[in-house]
Amino acid sequence: MLDTVLIWIDKNRGGWLEDLKPWLRLASVSADPAHQADLTAAADWAMHYMRAAGLEPEWIPTARHPCILARTPGNRHKPDAPHILFYGHYDVQPADPLDKWITPPFEPTIRDGKIFARGASDDKGQVFCHLAALLAWKQIAGELPVRMTVLLEGEEEIGSMSLEPVITQYADELKTARALIVSDSNQLAPGVPTLTTGFRGMVYYQVEVAGAAEDLHSGVYGGAVANPANALVGMLGALHDVHGRVTIPGFYDEVVMPEASILQQWRQLPFDEAELIRRLGVSELFGEKGFSTLERRWCRPTLDINGLTSGYQGPGAKTVLPGAASAKVSMRLVPHQDPLRIAAAFETYLGSLKPAGVRLKLQRLNASPAVLTPTDSPAVAAAAEALEIGFGQKPVFTREGGTVPVVSSFKKLLDVDSVLIGFGLPDDNLHAPNEKFDLASLYGGMRTAAALYDRLGRILSNGRGG
């Protein structure tokens, strides 16, 4: 039956694109209250599509944006069928800066074998691969190979504040899942299907430094009143040494490098550093001394300034001494690092760096641990087979430098392991202008998802699942 489903997916490629485009047109920006209607519409679109795929969706209100929980009919009445949980999100990042987009961010456009739109890869396009695969199974076979639960949320891009309460509310039902499927990551390179075995964690802060009650004339008061911008830049500049290491005391105390065998596997991956330099438009790569580029991205912690705001930003000159300055600062964490301990160390150290004459305010916006997933589970074996069917090549195993906090939430609340099976590419411009999703990735992802549920049904039903 799988062969027939795959043929049907391949024959209807144009139709899949027309199905996806209306979802991408909805500006479901969770960070902006002005887009509440778009978020509601995006959730409603998902409900209708899952209903067409034979699922029974439930609308779950939250304090901000709704979750959708969809199940195969009779989900509680088929104890012999493996229960699989799929997670995704329908919210997207803001599209700014708009002037950098070649085509409008919420008008999906096909060019050069790619679909360009905000959310094309993160995460609507990747979620759609699974929804389309479920629809294909429904159309061809009349039913799915597994008992399926799909959980979509609308707050992933702002920290998933409402997700844990929803998981907790439905925990008795969800904890029967044999595996959690997440497609919110990348392949290593085009034509290199990839299973991700871990994400870095994150601690994120809003840092504010205040001085005078208002901006002052820099000529009249410069040298007599502390400058918050100078203070902030000095404090932030002291967070790294000349070798790229973070200077927060104790920052590396819990860091453990992967086993030598894993590091050797990474060295053998088809990773082209020169191509990465070319694509990013930089003269050379930079990072903590003594480690390779992949090690820096996958198994070493970092600290980065994500935004700086202070003083006059308009054209020409305006000689002001700013009354305040602020920064967004994120720290990516690796396994064994405790986010709360790192957060406390950051606050203490930054406080010690504060010069006289200014006030420091710190607001922690996020604290998520790193995640490692097993590589020898039956569900991962099914995913590896599915990727080979979908893309025609055996997958490689990598880690991801980004953060997907919900994976640790599912593990903590349900004790379910994740299968991190992403279809995007490193150059998809996630969170940046001109986000795109290669059509080869889209169609390969659909084929993979269709094969994945077939293989999960077979492997977890015949005893290979334990």
C-alpha positions in Angstrom: 0.0 0.0 0.0 2.9 2.4 0.7 4.0 2.3 -2.9 0.6 3.4 -4.1 0.6 6.2 -1.5 4.0 7.4 -2.7 2.9 7.3 -6.3 -0.1 9.4 -5.5 2.0 11.9 -3.6 4.3 12.3 -6.6 1.5 12.6 -9.1 -0.2 15.4 -7.2 2.8 17.8 -6.6 1.1 20.8 -8.0 -1.9 20.3 -5.9 0.1 20.1 -2.7 1.6 23.5 -3.4 -1.8 25.0 -3.9 -2.9 23.4 -0.6 0.1 24.9 1.2 0.0 28.4 -0.1 -3.2 29.6 1.7 -1.6 28.6 5.1 1.6 30.6 4.2 -0.5 33.6 3.3 -1.7 33.9 6.9 0.7 36.2 8.9 0.5 34.2 12.1 3.1 36.2 13.9 2.7 35.2 17.6 4.9 38.0 18.9 2.6 40.8 17.5 -0.9 41.2 19.0 -2.0 42.9 15.8 -1.9 39.4 14.1 -4.3 37.7 16.5 -6.8 37.2 13.7 -4.2 35.7 11.4 -3.2 33.2 14.2 -6.8 32.2 14.7 -7.2 31.7 10.9 -4.0 29.7 10.8 -5.2 27.4 13.5 -8.6 27.1 11.8 -6.8 26.2 8.5 -5.0 23.4 10.2 -8.2 22.1 11.8 -9.9 21.9 8.4 -6.9 20.2 6.7 -6.6 17.6 9.5 -10.3 16.9 9.3 -9.9 16.2 5.6 -7.1 13.8 6.5 -9.5 11.8 8.6 -8.5 13.2 12.0 -10.9 14.6 14.6 -9.4 17.9 15.7 -10.2 19.7 19.0 -9.7 23.4 19.5 -8.0 24.1 22.8 -8.2 27.8 24.0 -5.2 29.1 25.9 -4.4 32.5 27.4 -2.9 33.6 24.1 -3.1 31.4 21.0 -5.0 28.2 20.6 -3.6 24.7 20.4 -5.1 22.1 18.1 -5.2 18.4 19.2 -6.3 16.0 16.5 -6.7 12.3 16.8 -7.5 9.4 14.5 -11.2 8.3 15.0 -11.6 5.8 17.8 -8.1 6.7 19.2 -9.0 5.2 22.5 -10.5 2.0 21.1 -7.6 0.5 19.1 -5.1 -0.6 21.8 -3.3 -2.9 19.3 -2.2 -0.1 17.0 0.9 1.9 17.9 0.1 5.4 19.1 2.3 8.1 17.6 2.4 11.8 18.6 3.3 14.5 16.2 4.2 18.0 17.3 4.5 21.2 15.3 3.7 24.9 15.4 1.7 27.2 13.1 3.1 30.5 14.4 5.9 32.3 12.6 8.6 34.9 13.3 8.1 38.6 12.4 9.0 39.4 8.8 11.1 42.4 9.5 13.0 44.0 7.8 10.4 44.0 5.1 12.6 45.9 2.6 15.0 43.0 2.5 12.4 40.6 1.0 12.5 40.1 -2.7 8.9 39.2 -2.8 6.3 39.9 0.0 6.8 37.6 3.0 3.2 36.5 3.1 2.7 36.0 -0.6 4.2 32.6 -1.3 6.3 32.7 -4.5 7.9 29.9 -6.5 11.3 30.6 -8.0 14.4 28.6 -8.7 12.7 25.4 -7.4 11.9 26.9 -4.0 8.9 28.4 -2.3 9.6 31.7 -0.6 7.4 32.9 2.4 7.7 33.5 6.1 7.0 30.1 7.7 7.8 28.1 4.5 10.4 26.1 6.4 9.9 27.1 10.0 7.5 25.4 10.6 4.5 25.4 8.4 6.2 23.8 5.4 7.6 21.0 7.5 4.4 20.4 9.4 2.5 20.3 6.0 4.7 17.4 4.9 3.1 15.3 7.6 -0.4 16.6 7.1 -0.2 15.9 3.4 1.1 12.4 4.1 -1.8 11.7 6.4 -4.2 13.0 3.8 -2.5 10.7 1.2 -3.0 7.7 3.4 -6.6 8.6 4.0 -7.3 9.1 0.3 -5.6 5.9 -0.9 -6.0 3.4 2.0 -8.9 4.9 3.9 -7.1 4.7 7.2 -3.7 5.4 8.7 -1.1 2.7 9.6 -0.9 4.0 13.2 -3.1 5.6 15.8 -2.2 9.3 15.4 -2.3 12.3 17.6 -1.3 15.7 16.2 -0.6 18.6 18.5 -0.1 22.0 17.0 0.6 25.2 18.9 0.7 28.9 18.1 3.3 30.1 20.6 6.5 28.3 19.8 8.2 31.5 18.5 7.5 33.2 21.8 8.5 30.5 24.2 5.5 28.0 24.2 4.1 29.5 27.4 0.7 27.7 27.0 2.0 24.3 25.8 3.0 22.6 29.1 -0.4 23.3 30.7 -2.0 21.7 27.6 0.3 18.7 27.7 -0.4 18.3 31.4 -4.2 18.5 30.8 -4.1 15.7 28.3 -1.1 13.8 29.8 -3.0 10.5 30.5 -3.9 10.3 26.8 -0.6 11.6 25.4 1.7 9.5 27.5 0.5 6.3 25.7 2.4 7.5 22.6 5.3 5.3 21.6 7.2 8.1 20.0 7.1 11.9 19.5 7.8 13.1 15.9 9.1 16.6 15.5 10.0 18.2 12.1 11.5 21.5 13.0 15.2 21.1 12.0 17.4 20.9 9.0 19.2 18.4 6.8 22.9 18.7 6.8 23.0 19.6 3.2 21.0 19.2 0.0 20.5 15.5 -0.8 21.8 14.5 2.7 18.8 13.3 4.7 19.4 13.8 8.4 18.3 12.6 11.8 19.0 15.2 14.5 20.0 13.6 17.8 20.1 16.7 20.0 19.4 20.4 20.4 21.2 23.0 22.5 19.3 24.6 25.3 19.0 28.4 25.8 18.9 31.1 28.4 17.6 34.5 27.1 17.7 37.9 28.7 16.5 41.4 28.3 19.3 43.6 29.7 18.5 47.3 30.5 20.9 49.9 31.7 19.5 53.3 32.8 21.2 56.6 33.7 19.7 60.0 33.6 16.0 60.5 33.5 16.2 61.5 29.8 18.6 61.9 27.0 21.2 64.7 27.7 23.4 67.0 25.5 26.6 65.0 25.1 28.7 68.2 24.9 27.2 69.7 28.1 27.1 66.5 30.2 29.6 64.2 28.5 32.3 63.2 31.0 30.2 64.3 33.9 27.3 61.8 33.8 27.6 58.1 33.2 26.6 57.0 29.7 24.4 53.9 29.8 25.4 53.0 26.2 29.0 53.1 27.1 28.3 51.1 30.3 26.3 48.4 28.5 28.8 48.0 25.7 31.6 47.7 28.2 29.7 45.1 30.2 28.8 43.0 27.2 32.3 43.3 25.8 33.7 41.7 29.0 31.6 38.6 28.5 34.2 37.0 26.1 37.9 36.7 26.1 40.2 37.0 23.1 39.9 33.3 22.4 36.1 33.4 22.1 35.4 31.8 25.5 32.7 33.1 27.7 34.1 34.6 30.9 31.2 34.0 33.2 32.7 32.1 36.2 31.6 28.5 36.2 30.1 28.7 32.7 31.9 25.6 31.4 31.9 23.6 34.7 29.2 21.2 33.5 30.2 20.9 29.8 31.0 17.4 28.7 32.3 16.7 25.2 30.7 13.9 23.2 32.4 10.5 23.0 35.4 10.2 20.6 33.4 7.9 18.3 30.7 10.6 17.8 33.3 13.3 17.1 34.9 11.0 14.6 31.6 10.5 12.9 31.1 14.3 12.6 34.6 14.6 11.0 33.4 12.3 8.3 30.2 14.1 7.5 30.0 15.8 4.1 30.3 19.3 5.6 31.8 22.0 3.3 33.3 24.8 5.4 34.3 26.8 2.3 30.7 26.7 1.0 29.4 27.9 4.4 31.8 30.8 4.3 30.6 31.7 0.8 26.9 31.4 1.6 27.1 33.5 4.7 29.2 36.2 3.0 31.9 36.3 5.7 35.6 36.3 5.2 36.2 33.5 7.7 34.5 31.6 10.5 35.1 32.5 14.1 34.5 30.8 17.5 35.9 29.3 20.6 39.6 28.4 20.0 40.5 24.7 19.8 37.2 23.4 18.3 35.9 22.6 14.8 33.0 24.5 13.3 30.6 21.6 13.8 31.8 21.2 17.4 31.2 24.9 18.1 27.7 24.7 16.7 26.6 21.4 18.2 28.4 20.6 21.5 29.9 23.9 22.8 27.9 26.6 24.7 27.8 30.2 23.4 26.8 33.7 24.4 25.6 36.1 21.8 24.1 39.6 21.7 20.9 39.4 19.7 20.0 43.1 19.7 21.2 46.5 20.9 19.2 49.7 21.4 20.2 53.1 22.6 20.4 56.8 21.7 19.7 58.4 18.4 19.1 56.0 15.4 18.0 58.5 12.7 19.9 60.0 9.8 22.7 62.5 10.3 24.1 63.5 13.7 22.4 64.2 17.0 24.7 64.6 19.9 22.9 63.0 22.8 24.1 61.1 25.9 21.4 58.4 26.1 19.3 58.1 29.2 19.1 54.3 28.7 20.4 51.4 26.7 19.2 47.8 26.3 20.3 44.5 24.8 18.9 41.1 24.0 21.4 38.4 25.1 21.1 34.6 24.5 23.2 31.8 25.8 23.0 28.4 24.0 23.6 25.5 26.4 24.8 21.9 25.9 23.8 18.7 27.8 24.5 18.7 31.5 24.4 22.5 31.8 21.6 23.7 34.2 19.8 26.7 32.6 18.9 28.1 36.0 22.4 27.8 37.4 23.8 29.5 34.2 21.1 32.2 34.5 22.1 32.9 38.1 25.8 33.0 37.2 25.1 35.5 34.3 23.1 37.8 36.6 25.8 37.8 39.3 28.6 38.4 36.8 26.9 41.1 34.9 26.1 42.8 38.1 29.7 42.8 39.1 30.6 44.4 35.8 28.2 47.3 36.2 30.0 50.7 36.5 29.0 53.4 39.0 26.3 55.9 37.9 23.9 53.5 36.1 21.2 51.1 37.1 20.9 47.6 35.8 17.7 45.6 35.2 17.7 42.0 34.1 14.6 40.1 32.8 14.9 36.5 32.0 12.7 35.6 29.0 13.6 31.9 28.5 15.4 29.1 30.2 15.4 25.7 28.4 17.8 22.7 28.8 19.6 21.0 26.0 18.2 17.7 24.7 19.8 14.5 23.6 17.7 11.7 22.0 18.5 8.0 21.8 19.8 6.8 18.4 19.2 3.1 18.9 15.4 3.1 19.4 12.9 1.3 17.2 11.3 4.6 16.3 14.7 6.0 15.1 15.2 2.8 13.0 11.8 3.4 11.4 12.7 7.1 10.7 16.0 6.0 9.1 14.2 3.6 6.8 11.6 6.3 6.0 14.3 8.9 5.1 16.0 6.5 2.8 12.6 5.8 1.1 11.8 9.5 0.9 15.1 10.9 -0.3 16.8 7.8 -1.8 19.8 7.9 0.5 20.7 6.6 4.0 20.5 9.4 6.6 23.4 10.8 8.6 23.1 11.6 12.4 23.9 15.1 13.6 23.0 17.6 16.3 21.5 21.0 15.9 22.7 24.3 17.4 19.3 25.8 17.8 16.8 25.2 20.6 13.4 23.4 20.6 12.3 23.7 24.2 9.2 21.7 23.7 11.2 18.5 23.2 12.4 18.6 26.8 8.9 19.5 28.0 7.5 16.4 26.3 10.2 14.2 27.9 9.7 15.7 31.3 5.9 15.5 31.3 5.3 12.3 29.3 8.6 10.5 29.4 8.4 10.0 25.6 11.5 10.2 23.4 11.6 12.3 20.3 12.4 11.5 16.7 13.9 14.7 15.3 13.4 14.4 11.5 13.8 17.7 9.8 13.5 18.4 6.1 14.8 22.0 5.9 18.2 23.1 4.6 20.9 25.3 6.3 20.3 28.1 3.8 16.5 28.4 4.4 16.9 31.8 6.0 14.9 30.9 9.2 14.0 34.1 11.1 15.5 36.2 8.3 14.2 37.8 5.1 13.6 35.5 2.1 12.8 32.4 4.1 12.3 29.5 1.7 11.7 25.8 1.5 13.2 23.8 -1.4 10.5 22.0 -3.3 12.8 18.9 -3.3 12.7 19.1 0.5 9.0 19.6 0.5 8.2 16.6 -1.7 10.9 14.4 -0.1 9.5 15.3 3.3 6.0 14.2 2.2 7.3 10.9 0.9 9.4 10.4 4.1 6.4 11.2 6.4 4.2 8.8 4.5 6.9 6.1 4.8 7.5 7.0 8.4 4.0 6.1 9.6 4.1 2.9 7.6 7.4 1.8 9.1 6.3 2.9 12.6 3.2 0.8 12.3 5.2 -2.2 11.2 8.1 -2.0 13.6 6.2 -1.1 16.7 3.5 -3.7 16.0 5.7 -6.7 15.3 7.7 -6.7 18.5 10.7 -4.7 17.3 9.3 -1.9 19.5 9.9 -3.8 22.8 
